Amino acid sequence: MHELSIALNIVDIATAETRKAGALRVTDLNIEVGSLSGVIVEALEFAMEVAVRDTILSGARVAIHPVQAQAKCKQCGEEFEVADYFEQCPKCDSLDLQIMRGQELKVRSLVVE
């Protein structure tokens, strides 16, 4: 379950940013997870519950926001949602796509006190 190591890294990032701000604790943490990131949202939710214990994030509201992948066809310019990397353009059937979003895994925001 690589989601636990991801959760621990998120805690490290949030802790470092909280200290930079001179704050004592995190009250809210928002995470974006793209549908093509390879992260299982439910597993990350569980892992975050474990990872925040006894940290400055203990008791924080953790919200994970799924981001649906979107691609742009390099041939015709059509933009559309994709479920995986091997989809064809619905307009021209090309496989030459550029993934525009959906690969991200990032801390969108955190609120500190």
N, CA, C and O atoms as CSV, one atom per row, in Angstrom:
chain,resi,resn,atom,element,x,y,z
A,1,MET,N,N,0.853,-1.178,0.000
A,1,MET,CA,C,0.000,0.000,0.000
A,1,MET,C,C,0.896,1.237,0.000
A,1,MET,O,O,1.330,1.695,1.057
A,2,HIS,N,N,1.168,1.771,-1.183
A,2,HIS,CA,C,2.023,2.954,-1.271
A,2,HIS,C,C,1.326,4.213,-0.786
A,2,HIS,O,O,1.975,5.244,-0.610
A,3,GLU,N,N,0.017,4.151,-0.565
A,3,GLU,CA,C,-0.709,5.310,-0.056
A,3,GLU,C,C,-0.228,5.723,1.337
A,3,GLU,O,O,-0.277,6.906,1.674
A,4,LEU,N,N,0.232,4.780,2.144
A,4,LEU,CA,C,0.747,5.142,3.461
A,4,LEU,C,C,2.003,5.992,3.337
A,4,LEU,O,O,2.144,6.988,4.047
A,5,SER,N,N,2.913,5.619,2.454
A,5,SER,CA,C,4.121,6.442,2.279
A,5,SER,C,C,3.756,7.812,1.705
A,5,SER,O,O,4.386,8.813,2.050
A,6,ILE,N,N,2.754,7.866,0.841
A,6,ILE,CA,C,2.283,9.152,0.320
A,6,ILE,C,C,1.704,9.984,1.460
A,6,ILE,O,O,1.994,11.176,1.567
A,7,ALA,N,N,0.897,9.370,2.303
A,7,ALA,CA,C,0.296,10.079,3.435
A,7,ALA,C,C,1.375,10.624,4.365
A,7,ALA,O,O,1.277,11.757,4.836
A,8,LEU,N,N,2.396,9.829,4.627
A,8,LEU,CA,C,3.489,10.287,5.493
A,8,LEU,C,C,4.232,11.464,4.869
A,8,LEU,O,O,4.640,12.387,5.573
A,9,ASN,N,N,4.408,11.433,3.551
A,9,ASN,CA,C,5.046,12.561,2.853
A,9,ASN,C,C,4.174,13.815,2.933
A,9,ASN,O,O,4.688,14.921,3.104
A,10,ILE,N,N,2.862,13.644,2.808
A,10,ILE,CA,C,1.947,14.785,2.920
A,10,ILE,C,C,2.048,15.392,4.318
A,10,ILE,O,O,2.076,16.614,4.461
A,11,VAL,N,N,2.104,14.554,5.341
A,11,VAL,CA,C,2.266,15.046,6.712
A,11,VAL,C,C,3.579,15.812,6.847
A,11,VAL,O,O,3.615,16.864,7.484
A,12,ASP,N,N,4.645,15.306,6.262
A,12,ASP,CA,C,5.938,16.004,6.302
A,12,ASP,C,C,5.853,17.377,5.633
A,12,ASP,O,O,6.361,18.365,6.164
A,13,ILE,N,N,5.213,17.431,4.475
A,13,ILE,CA,C,5.053,18.698,3.748
A,13,ILE,C,C,4.247,19.689,4.583
A,13,ILE,O,O,4.642,20.844,4.744
A,14,ALA,N,N,3.118,19.227,5.110
A,14,ALA,CA,C,2.254,20.102,5.909
A,14,ALA,C,C,2.964,20.576,7.170
A,14,ALA,O,O,2.815,21.730,7.571
A,15,THR,N,N,3.731,19.694,7.796
A,15,THR,CA,C,4.470,20.057,9.001
A,15,THR,C,C,5.509,21.129,8.690
A,15,THR,O,O,5.635,22.110,9.423
A,16,ALA,N,N,6.240,20.943,7.620
A,16,ALA,CA,C,7.268,21.915,7.229
A,16,ALA,C,C,6.647,23.278,6.927
A,16,ALA,O,O,7.174,24.305,7.356
A,17,GLU,N,N,5.539,23.296,6.197
A,17,GLU,CA,C,4.884,24.562,5.854
A,17,GLU,C,C,4.288,25.237,7.088
A,17,GLU,O,O,4.288,26.463,7.190
A,18,THR,N,N,3.786,24.440,8.017
A,18,THR,CA,C,3.227,24.983,9.258
A,18,THR,C,C,4.316,25.645,10.085
A,18,THR,O,O,4.113,26.723,10.644
A,19,ARG,N,N,5.458,25.005,10.161
A,19,ARG,CA,C,6.583,25.585,10.907
A,19,ARG,C,C,7.099,26.862,10.244
A,19,ARG,O,O,7.449,27.825,10.926
A,20,LYS,N,N,7.144,26.862,8.902
A,20,LYS,CA,C,7.573,28.070,8.180
A,20,LYS,C,C,6.659,29.246,8.506
A,20,LYS,O,O,7.110,30.387,8.602
A,21,ALA,N,N,5.374,28.956,8.676
A,21,ALA,CA,C,4.396,29.999,8.979
A,21,ALA,C,C,4.414,30.398,10.450
A,21,ALA,O,O,3.742,31.350,10.846
A,22,GLY,N,N,5.176,29.677,11.254
A,22,GLY,CA,C,5.238,29.968,12.676
A,22,GLY,C,C,3.974,29.559,13.419
A,22,GLY,O,O,3.682,30.088,14.492
A,23,ALA,N,N,3.238,28.636,12.862
A,23,ALA,CA,C,1.989,28.165,13.466
A,23,ALA,C,C,2.242,26.925,14.311
A,23,ALA,O,O,3.313,26.320,14.268
A,24,LEU,N,N,1.217,26.567,15.082
A,24,LEU,CA,C,1.356,25.434,15.996
A,24,LEU,C,C,0.641,24.175,15.531
A,24,LEU,O,O,1.046,23.063,15.872
A,25,ARG,N,N,-0.425,24.348,14.750
A,25,ARG,CA,C,-1.158,23.165,14.311
A,25,ARG,C,C,-1.911,23.454,13.016
A,25,ARG,O,O,-2.132,24.605,12.640
A,26,VAL,N,N,-2.293,22.377,12.356
A,26,VAL,CA,C,-3.087,22.448,11.126
A,26,VAL,C,C,-4.532,22.140,11.489
A,26,VAL,O,O,-4.812,21.181,12.207
A,27,THR,N,N,-5.456,22.970,10.982
A,27,THR,CA,C,-6.883,22.722,11.237
A,27,THR,C,C,-7.578,22.111,10.022
A,27,THR,O,O,-8.529,21.343,10.170
A,28,ASP,N,N,-7.107,22.449,8.826
A,28,ASP,CA,C,-7.708,21.933,7.588
A,28,ASP,C,C,-6.609,21.622,6.584
A,28,ASP,O,O,-5.642,22.372,6.443
A,29,LEU,N,N,-6.775,20.508,5.892
A,29,LEU,CA,C,-5.822,20.091,4.860
A,29,LEU,C,C,-6.621,19.621,3.656
A,29,LEU,O,O,-7.479,18.745,3.777
A,30,ASN,N,N,-6.342,20.201,2.493
A,30,ASN,CA,C,-7.025,19.833,1.253
A,30,ASN,C,C,-6.022,19.256,0.271
A,30,ASN,O,O,-4.987,19.859,-0.011
A,31,ILE,N,N,-6.345,18.076,-0.244
A,31,ILE,CA,C,-5.453,17.334,-1.138
A,31,ILE,C,C,-6.191,17.065,-2.442
A,31,ILE,O,O,-7.365,16.696,-2.424
A,32,GLU,N,N,-5.512,17.246,-3.576
A,32,GLU,CA,C,-6.062,16.898,-4.884
A,32,GLU,C,C,-5.421,15.601,-5.359
A,32,GLU,O,O,-4.203,15.433,-5.294
A,33,VAL,N,N,-6.267,14.680,-5.842
A,33,VAL,CA,C,-5.783,13.397,-6.342
A,33,VAL,C,C,-6.387,13.166,-7.726
A,33,VAL,O,O,-7.601,13.011,-7.861
A,34,GLY,N,N,-5.549,13.144,-8.736
A,34,GLY,CA,C,-5.996,12.916,-10.093
A,34,GLY,C,C,-6.374,11.465,-10.330
A,34,GLY,O,O,-5.798,10.551,-9.740
A,35,SER,N,N,-7.350,11.270,-11.204
A,35,SER,CA,C,-7.832,9.912,-11.479
A,35,SER,C,C,-6.783,9.043,-12.178
A,35,SER,O,O,-6.912,7.819,-12.199
A,36,LEU,N,N,-5.752,9.660,-12.748
A,36,LEU,CA,C,-4.673,8.902,-13.394
A,36,LEU,C,C,-3.393,8.897,-12.550
A,36,LEU,O,O,-2.330,8.517,-13.040
A,37,SER,N,N,-3.492,9.313,-11.301
A,37,SER,CA,C,-2.300,9.411,-10.443
A,37,SER,C,C,-1.821,8.061,-9.921
A,37,SER,O,O,-0.684,7.937,-9.466
A,38,GLY,N,N,-2.680,7.057,-9.984
A,38,GLY,CA,C,-2.316,5.747,-9.450
A,38,GLY,C,C,-2.597,5.613,-7.969
A,38,GLY,O,O,-2.234,4.610,-7.353
A,39,VAL,N,N,-3.244,6.622,-7.389
A,39,VAL,CA,C,-3.558,6.609,-5.961
A,39,VAL,C,C,-5.022,6.239,-5.781
A,39,VAL,O,O,-5.898,6.784,-6.453
A,40,ILE,N,N,-5.277,5.324,-4.882
A,40,ILE,CA,C,-6.643,4.932,-4.551
A,40,ILE,C,C,-7.111,5.849,-3.427
A,40,ILE,O,O,-6.563,5.823,-2.325
A,41,VAL,N,N,-8.132,6.664,-3.717
A,41,VAL,CA,C,-8.587,7.682,-2.771
A,41,VAL,C,C,-8.972,7.076,-1.427
A,41,VAL,O,O,-8.598,7.613,-0.385
A,42,GLU,N,N,-9.704,5.983,-1.431
A,42,GLU,CA,C,-10.141,5.362,-0.173
A,42,GLU,C,C,-8.950,4.889,0.655
A,42,GLU,O,O,-8.952,5.015,1.879
A,43,ALA,N,N,-7.947,4.354,-0.003
A,43,ALA,CA,C,-6.743,3.895,0.702
A,43,ALA,C,C,-5.973,5.089,1.267
A,43,ALA,O,O,-5.414,5.009,2.361
A,44,LEU,N,N,-5.943,6.199,0.519
A,44,LEU,CA,C,-5.264,7.394,1.010
A,44,LEU,C,C,-6.011,7.984,2.205
A,44,LEU,O,O,-5.383,8.451,3.155
A,45,GLU,N,N,-7.334,7.966,2.167
A,45,GLU,CA,C,-8.118,8.450,3.306
A,45,GLU,C,C,-7.766,7.657,4.569
A,45,GLU,O,O,-7.535,8.234,5.631
A,46,PHE,N,N,-7.730,6.346,4.437
A,46,PHE,CA,C,-7.385,5.489,5.575
A,46,PHE,C,C,-5.958,5.763,6.043
A,46,PHE,O,O,-5.699,5.878,7.241
A,47,ALA,N,N,-5.045,5.864,5.098
A,47,ALA,CA,C,-3.644,6.102,5.434
A,47,ALA,C,C,-3.455,7.451,6.121
A,47,ALA,O,O,-2.628,7.576,7.024
A,48,MET,N,N,-4.217,8.461,5.698
A,48,MET,CA,C,-4.108,9.771,6.331
A,48,MET,C,C,-4.553,9.718,7.781
A,48,MET,O,O,-3.970,10.393,8.629
A,49,GLU,N,N,-5.577,8.927,8.082
A,49,GLU,CA,C,-6.028,8.783,9.466
A,49,GLU,C,C,-4.895,8.272,10.354
A,49,GLU,O,O,-4.729,8.718,11.489
A,50,VAL,N,N,-4.131,7.344,9.827
A,50,VAL,CA,C,-3.006,6.771,10.570
A,50,VAL,C,C,-1.839,7.758,10.616
A,50,VAL,O,O,-1.220,7.934,11.665
A,51,ALA,N,N,-1.538,8.392,9.504
A,51,ALA,CA,C,-0.348,9.246,9.394
A,51,ALA,C,C,-0.426,10.510,10.244
A,51,ALA,O,O,0.608,11.003,10.695
A,52,VAL,N,N,-1.614,11.044,10.474
A,52,VAL,CA,C,-1.717,12.306,11.223
A,52,VAL,C,C,-1.690,12.112,12.737
A,52,VAL,O,O,-1.535,13.082,13.478
A,53,ARG,N,N,-1.838,10.880,13.205
A,53,ARG,CA,C,-1.840,10.623,14.660
A,53,ARG,C,C,-0.566,11.160,15.307
A,53,ARG,O,O,0.543,10.963,14.810
A,54,ASP,N,N,-0.761,11.837,16.420
A,54,ASP,CA,C,0.356,12.366,17.212
A,54,ASP,C,C,1.250,13.331,16.426
A,54,ASP,O,O,2.454,13.401,16.671
A,55,THR,N,N,0.663,14.069,15.486
A,55,THR,CA,C,1.393,15.093,14.740
A,55,THR,C,C,0.644,16.415,14.900
A,55,THR,O,O,-0.403,16.467,15.544
A,56,ILE,N,N,1.178,17.470,14.317
A,56,ILE,CA,C,0.482,18.755,14.376
A,56,ILE,C,C,-0.773,18.763,13.503
A,56,ILE,O,O,-1.521,19.741,13.495
A,57,LEU,N,N,-0.997,17.689,12.781
A,57,LEU,CA,C,-2.213,17.543,11.981
A,57,LEU,C,C,-3.290,16.745,12.707
A,57,LEU,O,O,-4.396,16.580,12.193
A,58,SER,N,N,-2.973,16.255,13.887
A,58,SER,CA,C,-3.944,15.483,14.650
A,58,SER,C,C,-5.182,16.339,14.902
A,58,SER,O,O,-5.073,17.444,15.432
A,59,GLY,N,N,-6.341,15.842,14.530
A,59,GLY,CA,C,-7.591,16.574,14.683
A,59,GLY,C,C,-7.935,17.467,13.511
A,59,GLY,O,O,-9.016,18.055,13.487
A,60,ALA,N,N,-7.056,17.583,12.548
A,60,ALA,CA,C,-7.335,18.422,11.376
A,60,ALA,C,C,-8.393,17.775,10.492
A,60,ALA,O,O,-8.503,16.551,10.429
A,61,ARG,N,N,-9.163,18.606,9.817
A,61,ARG,CA,C,-10.104,18.109,8.807
A,61,ARG,C,C,-9.307,17.884,7.524
A,61,ARG,O,O,-8.732,18.815,6.961
A,62,VAL,N,N,-9.285,16.640,7.079
A,62,VAL,CA,C,-8.566,16.283,5.859
A,62,VAL,C,C,-9.588,16.006,4.772
A,62,VAL,O,O,-10.431,15.121,4.912
A,63,ALA,N,N,-9.510,16.764,3.689
A,63,ALA,CA,C,-10.426,16.584,2.563
A,63,ALA,C,C,-9.617,16.207,1.330
A,63,ALA,O,O,-8.657,16.882,0.958
A,64,ILE,N,N,-10.032,15.116,0.713
A,64,ILE,CA,C,-9.367,14.662,-0.513
A,64,ILE,C,C,-10.317,14.933,-1.668
A,64,ILE,O,O,-11.453,14.457,-1.680
A,65,HIS,N,N,-9.838,15.704,-2.638
A,65,HIS,CA,C,-10.648,16.116,-3.776
A,65,HIS,C,C,-10.197,15.370,-5.028
A,65,HIS,O,O,-9.101,15.617,-5.530
A,66,PRO,N,N,-11.030,14.459,-5.541
A,66,PRO,CA,C,-10.684,13.761,-6.779
A,66,PRO,C,C,-10.719,14.723,-7.974
A,66,PRO,O,O,-11.577,15.603,-8.052
A,67,VAL,N,N,-9.785,14.542,-8.888
A,67,VAL,CA,C,-9.726,15.349,-10.106
A,67,VAL,C,C,-9.855,14.399,-11.289
A,67,VAL,O,O,-9.002,13.536,-11.494
A,68,GLN,N,N,-10.917,14.558,-12.063
A,68,GLN,CA,C,-11.143,13.723,-13.238
A,68,GLN,C,C,-10.142,14.086,-14.332
A,68,GLN,O,O,-9.927,15.264,-14.620
A,69,ALA,N,N,-9.541,13.082,-14.929
A,69,ALA,CA,C,-8.556,13.304,-15.988
A,69,ALA,C,C,-9.221,13.872,-17.237
A,69,ALA,O,O,-10.340,13.511,-17.603
A,70,GLN,N,N,-8.483,14.773,-17.869
A,70,GLN,CA,C,-8.955,15.380,-19.102
A,70,GLN,C,C,-7.790,15.398,-20.086
A,70,GLN,O,O,-6.645,15.653,-19.711
A,71,ALA,N,N,-8.105,15.123,-21.352
A,71,ALA,CA,C,-7.085,15.091,-22.393
A,71,ALA,C,C,-7.468,16.031,-23.530
A,71,ALA,O,O,-8.622,16.433,-23.677
A,72,LYS,N,N,-6.462,16.361,-24.322
A,72,LYS,CA,C,-6.668,17.167,-25.526
A,72,LYS,C,C,-6.048,16.413,-26.683
A,72,LYS,O,O,-4.899,15.977,-26.611
A,73,CYS,N,N,-6.812,16.261,-27.745
A,73,CYS,CA,C,-6.322,15.576,-28.938
A,73,CYS,C,C,-5.332,16.485,-29.664
A,73,CYS,O,O,-5.640,17.640,-29.955
A,74,LYS,N,N,-4.158,15.963,-29.950
A,74,LYS,CA,C,-3.136,16.739,-30.661
A,74,LYS,C,C,-3.455,16.889,-32.140
A,74,LYS,O,O,-2.877,17.738,-32.818
A,75,GLN,N,N,-4.373,16.068,-32.646
A,75,GLN,CA,C,-4.735,16.135,-34.063
A,75,GLN,C,C,-5.835,17.156,-34.353
A,75,GLN,O,O,-5.711,17.979,-35.261
A,76,CYS,N,N,-6.919,17.088,-33.564
A,76,CYS,CA,C,-8.068,17.956,-33.869
A,76,CYS,C,C,-8.361,18.996,-32.794
A,76,CYS,O,O,-9.187,19.882,-33.011
A,77,GLY,N,N,-7.702,18.906,-31.636
A,77,GLY,CA,C,-7.887,19.891,-30.578
A,77,GLY,C,C,-9.049,19.631,-29.640
A,77,GLY,O,O,-9.293,20.425,-28.731
A,78,GLU,N,N,-9.774,18.532,-29.839
A,78,GLU,CA,C,-10.907,18.192,-28.977
A,78,GLU,C,C,-10.422,17.938,-27.543
A,78,GLU,O,O,-9.419,17.257,-27.333
A,79,GLU,N,N,-11.142,18.490,-26.561
A,79,GLU,CA,C,-10.848,18.225,-25.147
A,79,GLU,C,C,-11.961,17.375,-24.575
A,79,GLU,O,O,-13.139,17.622,-24.837
A,80,PHE,N,N,-11.586,16.355,-23.781
A,80,PHE,CA,C,-12.576,15.415,-23.261
A,80,PHE,C,C,-12.016,14.688,-22.047
A,80,PHE,O,O,-10.803,14.630,-21.845
A,81,GLU,N,N,-12.931,14.126,-21.232
A,81,GLU,CA,C,-12.537,13.350,-20.063
A,81,GLU,C,C,-12.067,11.966,-20.497
A,81,GLU,O,O,-12.591,11.381,-21.445
A,82,VAL,N,N,-11.064,11.457,-19.780
A,82,VAL,CA,C,-10.552,10.113,-20.060
A,82,VAL,C,C,-10.523,9.305,-18.772
A,82,VAL,O,O,-10.384,9.848,-17.676
A,83,ALA,N,N,-10.658,8.003,-18.931
A,83,ALA,CA,C,-10.599,7.099,-17.782
A,83,ALA,C,C,-9.240,6.425,-17.674
A,83,ALA,O,O,-8.876,5.928,-16.608
A,84,ASP,N,N,-8.477,6.404,-18.786
A,84,ASP,CA,C,-7.140,5.818,-18.756
A,84,ASP,C,C,-6.300,6.436,-19.873
A,84,ASP,O,O,-6.772,7.298,-20.615
A,85,TYR,N,N,-5.064,5.990,-19.981
A,85,TYR,CA,C,-4.125,6.560,-20.948
A,85,TYR,C,C,-4.331,6.052,-22.378
A,85,TYR,O,O,-3.699,6.557,-23.306
A,86,PHE,N,N,-5.194,5.073,-22.564
A,86,PHE,CA,C,-5.293,4.412,-23.864
A,86,PHE,C,C,-6.596,4.696,-24.581
A,86,PHE,O,O,-7.070,3.862,-25.353
A,87,GLU,N,N,-7.175,5.836,-24.345
A,87,GLU,CA,C,-8.427,6.191,-25.004
A,87,GLU,C,C,-8.168,6.896,-26.322
A,87,GLU,O,O,-7.109,7.480,-26.548
A,88,GLN,N,N,-9.164,6.821,-27.177
A,88,GLN,CA,C,-9.111,7.509,-28.458
A,88,GLN,C,C,-9.917,8.789,-28.374
A,88,GLN,O,O,-10.826,8.921,-27.554
A,89,CYS,N,N,-9.572,9.719,-29.227
A,89,CYS,CA,C,-10.340,10.950,-29.334
A,89,CYS,C,C,-11.744,10.598,-29.827
A,89,CYS,O,O,-11.886,9.879,-30.817
A,90,PRO,N,N,-12.774,11.092,-29.155
A,90,PRO,CA,C,-14.140,10.778,-29.592
A,90,PRO,C,C,-14.532,11.468,-30.895
A,90,PRO,O,O,-15.526,11.103,-31.522
A,91,LYS,N,N,-13.749,12.465,-31.301
A,91,LYS,CA,C,-14.073,13.213,-32.520
A,91,LYS,C,C,-13.377,12.648,-33.759
A,91,LYS,O,O,-13.991,12.511,-34.818
A,92,CYS,N,N,-12.063,12.313,-33.614
A,92,CYS,CA,C,-11.308,11.878,-34.808
A,92,CYS,C,C,-10.647,10.509,-34.650
A,92,CYS,O,O,-9.965,10.053,-35.567
A,93,ASP,N,N,-10.834,9.843,-33.507
A,93,ASP,CA,C,-10.285,8.515,-33.218
A,93,ASP,C,C,-8.761,8.461,-33.072
A,93,ASP,O,O,-8.186,7.373,-33.048
A,94,SER,N,N,-8.111,9.605,-32.976
A,94,SER,CA,C,-6.658,9.630,-32.800
A,94,SER,C,C,-6.292,9.131,-31.405
A,94,SER,O,O,-7.058,9.285,-30.453
A,95,LEU,N,N,-5.109,8.530,-31.303
A,95,LEU,CA,C,-4.557,8.125,-30.015
A,95,LEU,C,C,-3.491,9.112,-29.538
A,95,LEU,O,O,-2.899,8.927,-28.475
A,96,ASP,N,N,-3.253,10.145,-30.318
A,96,ASP,CA,C,-2.215,11.136,-30.012
A,96,ASP,C,C,-2.807,12.211,-29.110
A,96,ASP,O,O,-3.256,13.261,-29.569
A,97,LEU,N,N,-2.794,11.915,-27.808
A,97,LEU,CA,C,-3.440,12.790,-26.836
A,97,LEU,C,C,-2.432,13.405,-25.884
A,97,LEU,O,O,-1.372,12.836,-25.625
A,98,GLN,N,N,-2.774,14.565,-25.372
A,98,GLN,CA,C,-2.008,15.206,-24.311
A,98,GLN,C,C,-2.900,15.226,-23.072
A,98,GLN,O,O,-4.017,15.742,-23.114
A,99,ILE,N,N,-2.410,14.670,-21.985
A,99,ILE,CA,C,-3.169,14.689,-20.734
A,99,ILE,C,C,-3.052,16.100,-20.153
A,99,ILE,O,O,-1.950,16.586,-19.897
A,100,MET,N,N,-4.193,16.745,-19.951
A,100,MET,CA,C,-4.228,18.118,-19.465
A,100,MET,C,C,-4.294,18.182,-17.938
A,100,MET,O,O,-3.688,19.055,-17.317
A,101,ARG,N,N,-5.033,17.251,-17.348
A,101,ARG,CA,C,-5.133,17.176,-15.896
A,101,ARG,C,C,-5.541,15.762,-15.506
A,101,ARG,O,O,-5.989,14.972,-16.338
A,102,GLY,N,N,-5.376,15.465,-14.225
A,102,GLY,CA,C,-5.753,14.144,-13.744
A,102,GLY,C,C,-4.586,13.299,-13.284
A,102,GLY,O,O,-4.780,12.194,-12.778
A,103,GLN,N,N,-3.363,13.811,-13.455
A,103,GLN,CA,C,-2.183,13.088,-12.996
A,103,GLN,C,C,-1.667,13.633,-11.666
A,103,GLN,O,O,-0.740,13.079,-11.076
A,104,GLU,N,N,-2.270,14.712,-11.206
A,104,GLU,CA,C,-1.738,15.404,-10.038
A,104,GLU,C,C,-2.008,14.675,-8.727
A,104,GLU,O,O,-2.969,13.919,-8.584
A,105,LEU,N,N,-1.141,14.931,-7.807
A,105,LEU,CA,C,-1.282,14.515,-6.413
A,105,LEU,C,C,-0.601,15.628,-5.640
A,105,LEU,O,O,0.627,15.689,-5.579
A,106,LYS,N,N,-1.406,16.516,-5.043
A,106,LYS,CA,C,-0.802,17.675,-4.402
A,106,LYS,C,C,-1.615,18.175,-3.224
A,106,LYS,O,O,-2.822,17.952,-3.124
A,107,VAL,N,N,-0.914,18.856,-2.343
A,107,VAL,CA,C,-1.576,19.553,-1.248
A,107,VAL,C,C,-2.077,20.866,-1.842
A,107,VAL,O,O,-1.294,21.735,-2.227
A,108,ARG,N,N,-3.405,20.988,-1.905
A,108,ARG,CA,C,-4.016,22.196,-2.485
A,108,ARG,C,C,-3.935,23.359,-1.502
A,108,ARG,O,O,-3.608,24.483,-1.884
A,109,SER,N,N,-4.236,23.081,-0.232
A,109,SER,CA,C,-4.192,24.141,0.775
A,109,SER,C,C,-4.165,23.545,2.168
A,109,SER,O,O,-4.537,22.391,2.380
A,110,LEU,N,N,-3.716,24.359,3.112
A,110,LEU,CA,C,-3.814,23.989,4.501
A,110,LEU,C,C,-4.065,25.254,5.317
A,110,LEU,O,O,-3.564,26.331,4.997
A,111,VAL,N,N,-4.847,25.095,6.370
A,111,VAL,CA,C,-5.169,26.199,7.270
A,111,VAL,C,C,-4.477,25.887,8.587
A,111,VAL,O,O,-4.591,24.785,9.124
A,112,VAL,N,N,-3.755,26.885,9.096
A,112,VAL,CA,C,-2.980,26.685,10.313
A,112,VAL,C,C,-3.398,27.696,11.382
A,112,VAL,O,O,-3.992,28.734,11.087
A,113,GLU,N,N,-3.070,27.360,12.633
A,113,GLU,CA,C,-3.282,28.284,13.767
A,113,GLU,C,C,-1.980,28.466,14.497
A,113,GLU,O,O,-1.922,29.201,15.483
